[in-house]
């Protein structure tokens, strides 16, 4: 593996993880209801996408513009996996060891938000009832659910990384 690719993937992954920890800590300290706000999710996607793109731009620059598809994908994938791992590890520690009662409060907030959204879209009462029962039976911030969520995040990041790698790779010299 190219050392520049490895260095930048790791460096920006750690930065992403620290940002995720800071965002989670801020939301936890300010108001747990922020965890159910849709705009927070959108803002997080924008922040992490922008940081991942910046990592790829920086890496391509350090490689003097010679950036293979594999190197581009590896940069983004390392960045994503390290950021996700740090974030999930922090969430597991926070919600399962430091303050387990917060996850129960978050479950209630999530259920209220889901019910409110479903009512806005005129969902049938039976569908709302079923959703509430499913949410009550799920430990959204438990260790197993967090780890399952991290797998989905990594899979989504891999797909997104493939798309970005196709965009950021250098063209072969024959095309110049």
C-alpha positions in Angstrom: 0.0 0.0 0.0 1.3 3.5 -0.9 2.5 5.3 2.2 0.9 8.6 1.3 -2.5 6.8 0.7 -2.1 5.0 4.1 -1.0 8.2 5.9 -3.9 10.3 4.6 -6.5 7.7 5.0 -5.5 7.2 8.7 -5.0 10.9 9.4 -8.4 12.0 8.0 -10.1 8.9 9.5 -8.9 10.0 12.9 -10.0 13.6 12.2 -13.5 12.3 11.2 -13.6 10.1 14.4 -12.7 13.1 16.6 -15.3 15.3 14.9 -17.9 12.6 15.4 -17.0 12.3 19.1 -17.2 16.1 19.5 -20.6 16.3 17.7 -22.0 13.4 19.8 -20.6 14.9 23.0 -22.0 18.3 22.2 -25.5 16.9 21.4 -25.3 14.8 24.6 -24.4 17.7 26.8 -26.7 20.3 25.2 -29.9 18.3 24.5 -30.6 14.7 23.8 -33.4 15.6 21.5 -30.8 16.8 19.0 -30.2 13.1 18.3 -33.7 12.9 16.7 -33.3 16.0 14.5 -33.2 15.2 10.8 -31.1 18.3 10.0 -28.3 17.0 12.3 -28.2 13.8 10.2 -28.0 15.9 7.0 -25.3 18.1 8.4 -23.3 15.1 9.5 -23.5 13.6 6.0 -22.3 16.9 4.4 -19.4 17.2 6.9 -18.2 13.7 6.4 -18.6 13.7 2.7 -16.7 17.0 2.4 -13.9 15.7 4.7 -13.6 12.5 2.6 -13.5 14.5 -0.6 -10.8 16.8 0.9 -8.8 13.7 2.0 -8.9 12.4 -1.6 -8.0 15.8 -3.1 -5.1 16.2 -0.7 -3.9 12.7 -1.4 -4.1 13.2 -5.2 -2.1 16.4 -4.8 0.6 14.7 -2.7 0.8 12.0 -5.4 1.5 14.7 -8.0 -1.8 13.9 -9.7 -1.1 10.2 -10.3 -4.0 8.7 -8.5 -5.1 5.2 -9.4 -8.6 3.9 -8.8 -7.3 1.5 -6.1 -5.4 4.3 -4.3 -8.4 6.6 -4.4 -10.7 3.9 -3.1 -8.2 2.9 -0.4 -7.8 6.5 0.8 -11.6 6.9 1.2 -12.2 3.5 2.6 -9.5 3.8 5.3 -10.8 7.3 6.1 -14.4 5.9 6.5 -13.6 2.8 8.4 -11.3 4.5 11.0 -13.9 7.4 11.4 -16.7 4.9 11.9 -14.7 2.8 14.3 -13.8 5.7 16.5 -17.4 7.0 16.5 -19.0 3.7 17.2 -16.5 2.8 20.0 -17.3 6.2 21.6 -21.0 5.7 21.3 -20.8 2.2 22.8 -18.8 3.5 25.8 -21.0 6.5 26.3 -24.4 4.8 26.0 -23.6 1.4 27.6 -21.1 2.2 30.3 -20.9 5.9 31.1 -24.7 6.7 30.9 -26.9 3.8 30.1 -30.0 5.7 31.1 -29.4 8.1 28.2 -30.2 5.4 25.7 -33.6 4.8 27.3 -34.3 8.6 27.0 -33.1 8.5 23.4 -35.4 5.6 22.7 -38.4 7.6 24.0 -37.3 10.6 21.9 -36.9 8.5 18.8 -40.3 6.8 19.3 -42.0 10.3 19.7 -40.2 11.6 16.6 -41.2 8.5 14.6 -44.9 8.7 15.7 -45.0 12.4 14.9 -43.5 11.9 11.5 -45.9 9.0 10.7 -48.9 11.1 11.8 -47.8 13.9 9.5 -47.9 11.4 6.6 -51.3 10.1 7.7 -49.9 6.6 8.5 -52.6 4.1 9.7 -52.9 3.7 13.4 -52.0 0.0 13.1 -48.7 0.9 11.3 -47.8 3.4 14.0 -48.6 0.8 16.7 -46.4 -1.8 15.0 -43.5 0.7 14.6 -43.7 1.7 18.3 -43.7 -2.0 19.4 -40.7 -2.7 17.1 -38.8 0.3 18.4 -39.6 -0.6 22.0 -38.2 -4.1 21.5 -34.9 -2.8 19.9 -31.9 -1.5 21.8 -30.9 1.1 19.3 -27.8 2.2 21.2 -26.9 -1.3 22.5 -23.5 -2.8 21.6 -24.9 -5.3 19.1 -27.1 -2.7 17.3 -24.3 -0.3 17.2 -22.0 -2.9 15.7 -24.7 -3.9 13.1 -25.1 -0.2 12.3 -21.4 0.2 11.8 -21.4 -2.7 9.3 -24.1 -0.9 7.2 -22.2 2.3 7.5 -19.0 0.7 6.2 -20.9 -1.0 3.3 -22.5 2.3 2.3 -19.1 4.1 2.6 -17.5 1.4 0.4 -20.1 2.0 -2.3 -19.8 5.7 -2.0 -16.0 5.3 -2.0 -16.1 3.4 -5.3 -18.1 6.2 -6.9 -15.6 8.8 -5.6 -12.6 6.7 -6.6 -14.0 6.6 -10.2 -14.3 10.4 -10.1 -10.9 11.2 -8.5 -8.7 8.6 -10.3 -6.2 10.0 -12.8 -6.7 9.4 -16.5 -4.1 7.1 -18.1 -1.3 9.1 -19.8 -2.4 7.8 -23.2 -5.6 10.0 -22.9 -3.7 13.3 -22.5 
